[in-house]
Structure formats: structure tokens, C-alpha cells
Amino acid sequence: MPAIAEVLSTNVPRPAPRGSDLPTCPVCADSMVAAEASAYLTESVVSYLWTCDTCGYGFVTKHLVKRFSCN
């Protein structure tokens, strides 16, 4: 019985990793991994406090939380 081998490409298109959504410092351009703090401002808005480990610059981002419901 003959053997058949399949070679798979290592260049598989993949979606961008989650890290691409994370902010970079506007002062030194270092990437940030985790927010220092977070707080719900309203039921649908979350605020995040970011502080750069490299230069110490801090800033706040706000994000709208989308609610999903299952039928």
C-alpha cells in the first residue's frame, strides 16, 4: 500500500492577535499590556486607567460595552 504525505503550509492567514487592540504610550510609543484600574461609569461605559511603565505617562480610555443576548 503506498503512503501519502500531506505537507501543510506554515503561512496560514490568521486574524490579528488580541494585543493589537491594546494602546501604546503617546509619549514614548511603548506598548501597554494591562490597565492599572477600570471602573464602570454607567451601565454601558467602562473607563480604563493606563500608566506607561517606561516613562510614567498616564491617560484614561473609555469604551462602550455592547450587551449580547441569547435567544
PyMOL Python script that loads the backbone (N, CA, C, O; Angstrom):
from pymol import cmd

cmd.read_pdbstr("""\
ATOM      1  N   MET A   1       0.846  -1.173   0.000  1.00  0.00           N
ATOM      2  CA  MET A   1       0.000   0.000   0.000  1.00  0.00           C
ATOM      3  C   MET A   1       0.891   1.235   0.000  1.00  0.00           C
ATOM      4  O   MET A   1       1.766   1.347   0.858  1.00  0.00           O
ATOM      5  N   PRO A   2       0.697   2.172  -0.942  1.00  0.00           N
ATOM      6  CA  PRO A   2       1.530   3.369  -0.988  1.00  0.00           C
ATOM      7  C   PRO A   2       1.170   4.340   0.147  1.00  0.00           C
ATOM      8  O   PRO A   2       0.017   4.437   0.566  1.00  0.00           O
ATOM      9  N   ALA A   3       2.169   5.035   0.615  1.00  0.00           N
ATOM     10  CA  ALA A   3       1.971   6.044   1.670  1.00  0.00           C
ATOM     11  C   ALA A   3       1.842   7.418   1.024  1.00  0.00           C
ATOM     12  O   ALA A   3       2.566   7.733   0.080  1.00  0.00           O
ATOM     13  N   ILE A   4       0.943   8.214   1.517  1.00  0.00           N
ATOM     14  CA  ILE A   4       0.747   9.571   1.002  1.00  0.00           C
ATOM     15  C   ILE A   4       0.969  10.548   2.153  1.00  0.00           C
ATOM     16  O   ILE A   4       0.363  10.414   3.216  1.00  0.00           O
ATOM     17  N   ALA A   5       1.829  11.519   1.937  1.00  0.00           N
ATOM     18  CA  ALA A   5       2.105  12.530   2.960  1.00  0.00           C
ATOM     19  C   ALA A   5       1.530  13.867   2.504  1.00  0.00           C
ATOM     20  O   ALA A   5       1.602  14.221   1.327  1.00  0.00           O
ATOM     21  N   GLU A   6       0.972  14.583   3.431  1.00  0.00           N
ATOM     22  CA  GLU A   6       0.435  15.905   3.135  1.00  0.00           C
ATOM     23  C   GLU A   6       1.296  16.936   3.855  1.00  0.00           C
ATOM     24  O   GLU A   6       1.523  16.838   5.060  1.00  0.00           O
ATOM     25  N   VAL A   7       1.767  17.916   3.107  1.00  0.00           N
ATOM     26  CA  VAL A   7       2.588  18.981   3.682  1.00  0.00           C
ATOM     27  C   VAL A   7       1.703  20.203   3.858  1.00  0.00           C
ATOM     28  O   VAL A   7       1.124  20.708   2.896  1.00  0.00           O
ATOM     29  N   LEU A   8       1.603  20.676   5.107  1.00  0.00           N
ATOM     30  CA  LEU A   8       0.787  21.838   5.394  1.00  0.00           C
ATOM     31  C   LEU A   8       1.646  23.088   5.409  1.00  0.00           C
ATOM     32  O   LEU A   8       2.771  23.077   5.910  1.00  0.00           O
ATOM     33  N   SER A   9       1.115  24.151   4.864  1.00  0.00           N
ATOM     34  CA  SER A   9       1.824  25.418   4.835  1.00  0.00           C
ATOM     35  C   SER A   9       1.894  26.009   6.240  1.00  0.00           C
ATOM     36  O   SER A   9       0.945  25.891   7.016  1.00  0.00           O
ATOM     37  N   THR A  10       3.005  26.639   6.561  1.00  0.00           N
ATOM     38  CA  THR A  10       3.136  27.306   7.854  1.00  0.00           C
ATOM     39  C   THR A  10       2.661  28.750   7.770  1.00  0.00           C
ATOM     40  O   THR A  10       2.591  29.433   8.792  1.00  0.00           O
ATOM     41  N   ASN A  11       2.334  29.231   6.568  1.00  0.00           N
ATOM     42  CA  ASN A  11       1.853  30.596   6.371  1.00  0.00           C
ATOM     43  C   ASN A  11       0.327  30.617   6.300  1.00  0.00           C
ATOM     44  O   ASN A  11      -0.259  30.913   5.259  1.00  0.00           O
ATOM     45  N   VAL A  12      -0.297  30.297   7.426  1.00  0.00           N
ATOM     46  CA  VAL A  12      -1.750  30.268   7.488  1.00  0.00           C
ATOM     47  C   VAL A  12      -2.248  31.658   7.858  1.00  0.00           C
ATOM     48  O   VAL A  12      -1.802  32.215   8.861  1.00  0.00           O
ATOM     49  N   PRO A  13      -3.158  32.236   7.077  1.00  0.00           N
ATOM     50  CA  PRO A  13      -3.680  33.559   7.439  1.00  0.00           C
ATOM     51  C   PRO A  13      -4.484  33.466   8.722  1.00  0.00           C
ATOM     52  O   PRO A  13      -5.369  32.621   8.854  1.00  0.00           O
ATOM     53  N   ARG A  14      -4.172  34.333   9.658  1.00  0.00           N
ATOM     54  CA  ARG A  14      -4.850  34.347  10.953  1.00  0.00           C
ATOM     55  C   ARG A  14      -5.284  35.769  11.267  1.00  0.00           C
ATOM     56  O   ARG A  14      -4.672  36.729  10.798  1.00  0.00           O
ATOM     57  N   PRO A  15      -6.346  35.903  12.066  1.00  0.00           N
ATOM     58  CA  PRO A  15      -6.731  37.249  12.467  1.00  0.00           C
ATOM     59  C   PRO A  15      -5.655  37.859  13.366  1.00  0.00           C
ATOM     60  O   PRO A  15      -4.864  37.142  13.980  1.00  0.00           O
ATOM     61  N   ALA A  16      -5.636  39.169  13.435  1.00  0.00           N
ATOM     62  CA  ALA A  16      -4.655  39.858  14.278  1.00  0.00           C
ATOM     63  C   ALA A  16      -4.834  39.423  15.724  1.00  0.00           C
ATOM     64  O   ALA A  16      -5.962  39.210  16.170  1.00  0.00           O
ATOM     65  N   PRO A  17      -3.741  39.289  16.462  1.00  0.00           N
ATOM     66  CA  PRO A  17      -3.847  38.874  17.862  1.00  0.00           C
ATOM     67  C   PRO A  17      -4.520  39.956  18.696  1.00  0.00           C
ATOM     68  O   PRO A  17      -4.571  41.117  18.292  1.00  0.00           O
ATOM     69  N   ARG A  18      -5.026  39.579  19.839  1.00  0.00           N
ATOM     70  CA  ARG A  18      -5.714  40.496  20.745  1.00  0.00           C
ATOM     71  C   ARG A  18      -4.821  41.674  21.110  1.00  0.00           C
ATOM     72  O   ARG A  18      -5.324  42.773  21.339  1.00  0.00           O
ATOM     73  N   GLY A  19      -3.537  41.474  21.166  1.00  0.00           N
ATOM     74  CA  GLY A  19      -2.608  42.531  21.536  1.00  0.00           C
ATOM     75  C   GLY A  19      -2.649  43.734  20.624  1.00  0.00           C
ATOM     76  O   GLY A  19      -2.207  44.818  21.004  1.00  0.00           O
ATOM     77  N   SER A  20      -3.173  43.557  19.423  1.00  0.00           N
ATOM     78  CA  SER A  20      -3.229  44.690  18.507  1.00  0.00           C
ATOM     79  C   SER A  20      -4.257  45.724  18.950  1.00  0.00           C
ATOM     80  O   SER A  20      -4.212  46.867  18.497  1.00  0.00           O
ATOM     81  N   ASP A  21      -5.186  45.340  19.831  1.00  0.00           N
ATOM     82  CA  ASP A  21      -6.191  46.268  20.338  1.00  0.00           C
ATOM     83  C   ASP A  21      -5.682  47.089  21.517  1.00  0.00           C
ATOM     84  O   ASP A  21      -6.335  48.049  21.927  1.00  0.00           O
ATOM     85  N   LEU A  22      -4.546  46.732  22.058  1.00  0.00           N
ATOM     86  CA  LEU A  22      -4.029  47.415  23.233  1.00  0.00           C
ATOM     87  C   LEU A  22      -3.372  48.732  22.856  1.00  0.00           C
ATOM     88  O   LEU A  22      -2.811  48.860  21.767  1.00  0.00           O
ATOM     89  N   PRO A  23      -3.437  49.718  23.756  1.00  0.00           N
ATOM     90  CA  PRO A  23      -2.872  51.030  23.425  1.00  0.00           C
ATOM     91  C   PRO A  23      -1.354  51.073  23.519  1.00  0.00           C
ATOM     92  O   PRO A  23      -0.722  50.224  24.148  1.00  0.00           O
ATOM     93  N   THR A  24      -0.795  52.082  22.880  1.00  0.00           N
ATOM     94  CA  THR A  24       0.626  52.386  23.034  1.00  0.00           C
ATOM     95  C   THR A  24       0.730  53.763  23.676  1.00  0.00           C
ATOM     96  O   THR A  24      -0.173  54.588  23.534  1.00  0.00           O
ATOM     97  N   CYS A  25       1.811  54.007  24.370  1.00  0.00           N
ATOM     98  CA  CYS A  25       2.022  55.282  25.046  1.00  0.00           C
ATOM     99  C   CYS A  25       2.172  56.393  24.010  1.00  0.00           C
ATOM    100  O   CYS A  25       2.980  56.270  23.089  1.00  0.00           O
ATOM    101  N   PRO A  26       1.401  57.481  24.149  1.00  0.00           N
ATOM    102  CA  PRO A  26       1.530  58.578  23.192  1.00  0.00           C
ATOM    103  C   PRO A  26       2.827  59.370  23.347  1.00  0.00           C
ATOM    104  O   PRO A  26       3.172  60.160  22.468  1.00  0.00           O
ATOM    105  N   VAL A  27       3.550  59.171  24.446  1.00  0.00           N
ATOM    106  CA  VAL A  27       4.800  59.896  24.678  1.00  0.00           C
ATOM    107  C   VAL A  27       6.005  59.114  24.151  1.00  0.00           C
ATOM    108  O   VAL A  27       6.801  59.641  23.375  1.00  0.00           O
ATOM    109  N   CYS A  28       6.134  57.845  24.581  1.00  0.00           N
ATOM    110  CA  CYS A  28       7.327  57.073  24.201  1.00  0.00           C
ATOM    111  C   CYS A  28       7.037  55.917  23.245  1.00  0.00           C
ATOM    112  O   CYS A  28       7.966  55.228  22.823  1.00  0.00           O
ATOM    113  N   ALA A  29       5.776  55.690  22.897  1.00  0.00           N
ATOM    114  CA  ALA A  29       5.337  54.654  21.952  1.00  0.00           C
ATOM    115  C   ALA A  29       5.550  53.227  22.456  1.00  0.00           C
ATOM    116  O   ALA A  29       5.508  52.289  21.659  1.00  0.00           O
ATOM    117  N   ASP A  30       5.775  53.040  23.744  1.00  0.00           N
ATOM    118  CA  ASP A  30       5.890  51.696  24.306  1.00  0.00           C
ATOM    119  C   ASP A  30       4.504  51.065  24.353  1.00  0.00           C
ATOM    120  O   ASP A  30       3.514  51.760  24.582  1.00  0.00           O
ATOM    121  N   SER A  31       4.424  49.753  24.137  1.00  0.00           N
ATOM    122  CA  SER A  31       3.125  49.085  24.186  1.00  0.00           C
ATOM    123  C   SER A  31       2.742  48.796  25.634  1.00  0.00           C
ATOM    124  O   SER A  31       3.602  48.581  26.489  1.00  0.00           O
ATOM    125  N   MET A  32       1.438  48.795  25.893  1.00  0.00           N
ATOM    126  CA  MET A  32       0.922  48.553  27.241  1.00  0.00           C
ATOM    127  C   MET A  32       0.138  47.260  27.237  1.00  0.00           C
ATOM    128  O   MET A  32      -0.597  46.969  26.293  1.00  0.00           O
ATOM    129  N   VAL A  33       0.295  46.480  28.302  1.00  0.00           N
ATOM    130  CA  VAL A  33      -0.313  45.164  28.357  1.00  0.00           C
ATOM    131  C   VAL A  33      -1.625  45.164  29.137  1.00  0.00           C
ATOM    132  O   VAL A  33      -2.601  44.546  28.711  1.00  0.00           O
ATOM    133  N   ALA A  34      -1.654  45.856  30.281  1.00  0.00           N
ATOM    134  CA  ALA A  34      -2.855  45.833  31.123  1.00  0.00           C
ATOM    135  C   ALA A  34      -3.092  47.200  31.741  1.00  0.00           C
ATOM    136  O   ALA A  34      -2.154  47.928  32.065  1.00  0.00           O
ATOM    137  N   ALA A  35      -4.349  47.526  31.895  1.00  0.00           N
ATOM    138  CA  ALA A  35      -4.710  48.783  32.545  1.00  0.00           C
ATOM    139  C   ALA A  35      -4.453  48.668  34.044  1.00  0.00           C
ATOM    140  O   ALA A  35      -4.543  47.583  34.618  1.00  0.00           O
ATOM    141  N   GLU A  36      -4.132  49.798  34.670  1.00  0.00           N
ATOM    142  CA  GLU A  36      -3.924  49.816  36.119  1.00  0.00           C
ATOM    143  C   GLU A  36      -5.225  49.681  36.876  1.00  0.00           C
ATOM    144  O   GLU A  36      -5.279  49.044  37.927  1.00  0.00           O
ATOM    145  N   ALA A  37      -6.267  50.277  36.345  1.00  0.00           N
ATOM    146  CA  ALA A  37      -7.567  50.238  37.010  1.00  0.00           C
ATOM    147  C   ALA A  37      -8.667  50.354  35.971  1.00  0.00           C
ATOM    148  O   ALA A  37      -8.441  50.811  34.850  1.00  0.00           O
ATOM    149  N   SER A  38      -9.860  49.933  36.360  1.00  0.00           N
ATOM    150  CA  SER A  38     -11.025  50.086  35.497  1.00  0.00           C
ATOM    151  C   SER A  38     -12.232  50.397  36.367  1.00  0.00           C
ATOM    152  O   SER A  38     -12.273  50.033  37.542  1.00  0.00           O
ATOM    153  N   ALA A  39     -13.212  51.072  35.781  1.00  0.00           N
ATOM    154  CA  ALA A  39     -14.416  51.429  36.524  1.00  0.00           C
ATOM    155  C   ALA A  39     -15.587  51.569  35.562  1.00  0.00           C
ATOM    156  O   ALA A  39     -15.441  52.064  34.444  1.00  0.00           O
ATOM    157  N   TYR A  40     -16.751  51.122  36.023  1.00  0.00           N
ATOM    158  CA  TYR A  40     -17.980  51.348  35.261  1.00  0.00           C
ATOM    159  C   TYR A  40     -18.435  52.770  35.518  1.00  0.00           C
ATOM    160  O   TYR A  40     -18.690  53.140  36.664  1.00  0.00           O
ATOM    161  N   LEU A  41     -18.540  53.572  34.471  1.00  0.00           N
ATOM    162  CA  LEU A  41     -19.051  54.926  34.609  1.00  0.00           C
ATOM    163  C   LEU A  41     -20.576  54.926  34.542  1.00  0.00           C
ATOM    164  O   LEU A  41     -21.248  55.628  35.299  1.00  0.00           O
ATOM    165  N   THR A  42     -21.099  54.134  33.632  1.00  0.00           N
ATOM    166  CA  THR A  42     -22.537  53.888  33.533  1.00  0.00           C
ATOM    167  C   THR A  42     -22.687  52.403  33.263  1.00  0.00           C
ATOM    168  O   THR A  42     -21.702  51.664  33.239  1.00  0.00           O
ATOM    169  N   GLU A  43     -23.914  51.971  33.060  1.00  0.00           N
ATOM    170  CA  GLU A  43     -24.138  50.545  32.807  1.00  0.00           C
ATOM    171  C   GLU A  43     -23.485  50.071  31.512  1.00  0.00           C
ATOM    172  O   GLU A  43     -23.214  48.881  31.349  1.00  0.00           O
ATOM    173  N   SER A  44     -23.233  51.007  30.586  1.00  0.00           N
ATOM    174  CA  SER A  44     -22.686  50.602  29.292  1.00  0.00           C
ATOM    175  C   SER A  44     -21.329  51.239  28.958  1.00  0.00           C
ATOM    176  O   SER A  44     -20.838  51.063  27.843  1.00  0.00           O
ATOM    177  N   VAL A  45     -20.715  51.970  29.888  1.00  0.00           N
ATOM    178  CA  VAL A  45     -19.426  52.611  29.623  1.00  0.00           C
ATOM    179  C   VAL A  45     -18.411  52.218  30.706  1.00  0.00           C
ATOM    180  O   VAL A  45     -18.667  52.354  31.902  1.00  0.00           O
ATOM    181  N   VAL A  46     -17.256  51.728  30.248  1.00  0.00           N
ATOM    182  CA  VAL A  46     -16.167  51.352  31.153  1.00  0.00           C
ATOM    183  C   VAL A  46     -14.990  52.274  30.894  1.00  0.00           C
ATOM    184  O   VAL A  46     -14.664  52.562  29.742  1.00  0.00           O
ATOM    185  N   SER A  47     -14.354  52.736  31.955  1.00  0.00           N
ATOM    186  CA  SER A  47     -13.188  53.611  31.871  1.00  0.00           C
ATOM    187  C   SER A  47     -11.958  52.833  32.344  1.00  0.00           C
ATOM    188  O   SER A  47     -12.023  52.105  33.335  1.00  0.00           O
ATOM    189  N   TYR A  48     -10.839  52.989  31.634  1.00  0.00           N
ATOM    190  CA  TYR A  48      -9.592  52.314  31.994  1.00  0.00           C
ATOM    191  C   TYR A  48      -8.490  53.339  32.244  1.00  0.00           C
ATOM    192  O   TYR A  48      -8.342  54.294  31.481  1.00  0.00           O
ATOM    193  N   LEU A  49      -7.726  53.146  33.297  1.00  0.00           N
ATOM    194  CA  LEU A  49      -6.582  53.989  33.606  1.00  0.00           C
ATOM    195  C   LEU A  49      -5.322  53.257  33.160  1.00  0.00           C
ATOM    196  O   LEU A  49      -5.051  52.141  33.603  1.00  0.00           O
ATOM    197  N   TRP A  50      -4.555  53.895  32.280  1.00  0.00           N
ATOM    198  CA  TRP A  50      -3.310  53.328  31.766  1.00  0.00           C
ATOM    199  C   TRP A  50      -2.136  54.171  32.253  1.00  0.00           C
ATOM    200  O   TRP A  50      -2.210  55.400  32.237  1.00  0.00           O
ATOM    201  N   THR A  51      -1.052  53.525  32.685  1.00  0.00           N
ATOM    202  CA  THR A  51       0.177  54.215  33.060  1.00  0.00           C
ATOM    203  C   THR A  51       1.343  53.484  32.409  1.00  0.00           C
ATOM    204  O   THR A  51       1.482  52.271  32.562  1.00  0.00           O
ATOM    205  N   CYS A  52       2.172  54.212  31.691  1.00  0.00           N
ATOM    206  CA  CYS A  52       3.301  53.625  30.980  1.00  0.00           C
ATOM    207  C   CYS A  52       4.392  53.229  31.966  1.00  0.00           C
ATOM    208  O   CYS A  52       4.809  54.041  32.791  1.00  0.00           O
ATOM    209  N   ASP A  53       4.850  51.995  31.885  1.00  0.00           N
ATOM    210  CA  ASP A  53       5.939  51.517  32.746  1.00  0.00           C
ATOM    211  C   ASP A  53       7.274  52.140  32.359  1.00  0.00           C
ATOM    212  O   ASP A  53       8.174  52.227  33.194  1.00  0.00           O
ATOM    213  N   THR A  54       7.416  52.569  31.125  1.00  0.00           N
ATOM    214  CA  THR A  54       8.683  53.112  30.649  1.00  0.00           C
ATOM    215  C   THR A  54       8.877  54.575  31.043  1.00  0.00           C
ATOM    216  O   THR A  54       9.918  54.940  31.589  1.00  0.00           O
ATOM    217  N   CYS A  55       7.866  55.420  30.764  1.00  0.00           N
ATOM    218  CA  CYS A  55       8.053  56.858  31.004  1.00  0.00           C
ATOM    219  C   CYS A  55       7.151  57.423  32.096  1.00  0.00           C
ATOM    220  O   CYS A  55       7.346  58.559  32.527  1.00  0.00           O
ATOM    221  N   GLY A  56       6.161  56.643  32.551  1.00  0.00           N
ATOM    222  CA  GLY A  56       5.292  57.092  33.631  1.00  0.00           C
ATOM    223  C   GLY A  56       4.084  57.907  33.210  1.00  0.00           C
ATOM    224  O   GLY A  56       3.291  58.313  34.060  1.00  0.00           O
ATOM    225  N   TYR A  57       3.924  58.157  31.913  1.00  0.00           N
ATOM    226  CA  TYR A  57       2.783  58.938  31.426  1.00  0.00           C
ATOM    227  C   TYR A  57       1.494  58.160  31.652  1.00  0.00           C
ATOM    228  O   TYR A  57       1.449  56.952  31.420  1.00  0.00           O
ATOM    229  N   GLY A  58       0.446  58.842  32.104  1.00  0.00           N
ATOM    230  CA  GLY A  58      -0.827  58.190  32.353  1.00  0.00           C
ATOM    231  C   GLY A  58      -1.947  58.816  31.544  1.00  0.00           C
ATOM    232  O   GLY A  58      -1.915  60.012  31.254  1.00  0.00           O
ATOM    233  N   PHE A  59      -2.940  58.010  31.176  1.00  0.00           N
ATOM    234  CA  PHE A  59      -4.104  58.503  30.453  1.00  0.00           C
ATOM    235  C   PHE A  59      -5.280  57.568  30.682  1.00  0.00           C
ATOM    236  O   PHE A  59      -5.109  56.449  31.168  1.00  0.00           O
ATOM    237  N   VAL A  60      -6.463  58.026  30.334  1.00  0.00           N
ATOM    238  CA  VAL A  60      -7.698  57.269  30.539  1.00  0.00           C
ATOM    239  C   VAL A  60      -8.354  57.019  29.190  1.00  0.00           C
ATOM    240  O   VAL A  60      -8.383  57.898  28.329  1.00  0.00           O
ATOM    241  N   THR A  61      -8.882  55.808  29.014  1.00  0.00           N
ATOM    242  CA  THR A  61      -9.687  55.491  27.840  1.00  0.00           C
ATOM    243  C   THR A  61     -11.077  55.089  28.296  1.00  0.00           C
ATOM    244  O   THR A  61     -11.253  54.589  29.407  1.00  0.00           O
ATOM    245  N   LYS A  62     -12.064  55.307  27.439  1.00  0.00           N
ATOM    246  CA  LYS A  62     -13.441  54.915  27.739  1.00  0.00           C
ATOM    247  C   LYS A  62     -13.947  54.034  26.609  1.00  0.00           C
ATOM    248  O   LYS A  62     -13.669  54.285  25.436  1.00  0.00           O
ATOM    249  N   HIS A  63     -14.698  52.994  26.978  1.00  0.00           N
ATOM    250  CA  HIS A  63     -15.191  52.040  25.994  1.00  0.00           C
ATOM    251  C   HIS A  63     -16.658  51.733  26.238  1.00  0.00           C
ATOM    252  O   HIS A  63     -17.103  51.610  27.379  1.00  0.00           O
ATOM    253  N   LEU A  64     -17.392  51.611  25.157  1.00  0.00           N
ATOM    254  CA  LEU A  64     -18.798  51.260  25.221  1.00  0.00           C
ATOM    255  C   LEU A  64     -18.920  49.742  25.282  1.00  0.00           C
ATOM    256  O   LEU A  64     -18.342  49.036  24.456  1.00  0.00           O
ATOM    257  N   VAL A  65     -19.670  49.243  26.258  1.00  0.00           N
ATOM    258  CA  VAL A  65     -19.881  47.806  26.418  1.00  0.00           C
ATOM    259  C   VAL A  65     -21.121  47.426  25.641  1.00  0.00           C
ATOM    260  O   VAL A  65     -22.195  47.988  25.858  1.00  0.00           O
ATOM    261  N   LYS A  66     -20.976  46.476  24.738  1.00  0.00           N
ATOM    262  CA  LYS A  66     -22.117  46.004  23.960  1.00  0.00           C
ATOM    263  C   LYS A  66     -22.715  44.790  24.655  1.00  0.00           C
ATOM    264  O   LYS A  66     -22.002  43.842  24.982  1.00  0.00           O
ATOM    265  N   ARG A  67     -23.979  44.818  24.873  1.00  0.00           N
ATOM    266  CA  ARG A  67     -24.686  43.717  25.524  1.00  0.00           C
ATOM    267  C   ARG A  67     -25.154  42.728  24.463  1.00  0.00           C
ATOM    268  O   ARG A  67     -25.719  43.110  23.438  1.00  0.00           O
ATOM    269  N   PHE A  68     -24.908  41.459  24.729  1.00  0.00           N
ATOM    270  CA  PHE A  68     -25.369  40.391  23.837  1.00  0.00           C
ATOM    271  C   PHE A  68     -26.455  39.614  24.542  1.00  0.00           C
ATOM    272  O   PHE A  68     -26.392  39.409  25.754  1.00  0.00           O
ATOM    273  N   SER A  69     -27.439  39.185  23.802  1.00  0.00           N
ATOM    274  CA  SER A  69     -28.485  38.365  24.385  1.00  0.00           C
ATOM    275  C   SER A  69     -28.652  37.119  23.537  1.00  0.00           C
ATOM    276  O   SER A  69     -28.546  37.160  22.311  1.00  0.00           O
ATOM    277  N   CYS A  70     -28.911  36.027  24.204  1.00  0.00           N
ATOM    278  CA  CYS A  70     -29.121  34.743  23.519  1.00  0.00           C
ATOM    279  C   CYS A  70     -30.610  34.493  23.392  1.00  0.00           C
ATOM    280  O   CYS A  70     -31.382  34.772  24.310  1.00  0.00           O
ATOM    281  N   ASN A  71     -30.998  33.971  22.259  1.00  0.00           N
ATOM    282  CA  ASN A  71     -32.417  33.650  22.046  1.00  0.00           C
ATOM    283  C   ASN A  71     -32.678  32.212  22.372  1.00  0.00           C
ATOM    284  O   ASN A  71     -33.813  31.749  22.256  1.00  0.00           O
TER     285      ASN A  71
END
""", "prot")
cmd.dss("prot")
cmd.show_as("cartoon", "prot")
cmd.util.cbc("prot")
cmd.orient("prot")
